[in-house]
Every structure is written in structure tokens, then in C-alpha cells.
Amino acid sequence: MRRTTITLPDDLAELLGSEARRRQTSVSDIARRFIEEGLVGSAEKPRQIPWAGLFNDPDMMPAERLDEALAQTWADDIDRDRG
């Protein structure tokens, strides 16, 4: 294990200390757990990736048809914008 030093705002340091006392463990242990849960997740609560599943939309146009669709619509949009 590697020792590191972090600087926390007073209110956050107090919350961390309070949580350590509540769980009857060290501040270092609580900090490690929170950092690990935030970066890796846990068995009970896997890390949520905000963009996961973003492109899993059955109504989304497949990439193979994208060039065709853009060619059909962009020309009309460009002509309309030019007046």
C-alpha cells in the first residue's frame, strides 16, 4: 500500500472524520473505501458509467446508413439555409 497526502476543505474533513467514528474505523479506511467505490464501484453497487448504453437505442440509425441519410438531408438543409 502507498501512503499519500490529500488536502480537504474543513467541512469535508469533518464529515470524513464523523463517518469514520460512526463506522468505528480509521479515516484512512473510510477514504480508501469512498475512493475505491467512486473509481471502481463495489459488488453491491457497480460503478455507473454515465454514457453506458447511450448508443443502445433500437430507433437509432445504424452507422451503415448514416452517409446515405446525411446525403439526403444535408443537401436540402444547406439549400434552405442559403435561401
C-alpha positions, 0 to 999 in steps of 0.5 A, spaced: 500 500 500 502 507 498 501 512 503 499 519 500 497 526 502 490 529 500 488 536 502 480 537 504 476 543 505 474 543 513 467 541 512 469 535 508 474 533 513 469 533 518 464 529 515 470 524 513 472 524 520 464 523 523 463 517 518 469 514 520 467 514 528 460 512 526 463 506 522 468 505 528 474 505 523 480 509 521 479 515 516 484 512 512 479 506 511 473 510 510 477 514 504 480 508 501 473 505 501 469 512 498 475 512 493 475 505 491 467 505 490 467 512 486 473 509 481 471 502 481 464 501 484 463 495 489 459 488 488 453 491 491 453 497 487 457 497 480 460 503 478 455 507 473 458 509 467 454 515 465 454 514 457 453 506 458 448 504 453 447 511 450 448 508 443 443 502 445 437 505 442 433 500 437 430 507 433 437 509 432 440 509 425 445 504 424 452 507 422 451 503 415 446 508 413 448 514 416 452 517 409 446 515 405 441 519 410 446 525 411 446 525 403 439 526 403 438 531 408 444 535 408 443 537 401 436 540 402 438 543 409 444 547 406 439 549 400 434 552 405 439 555 409 442 559 403 435 561 401 
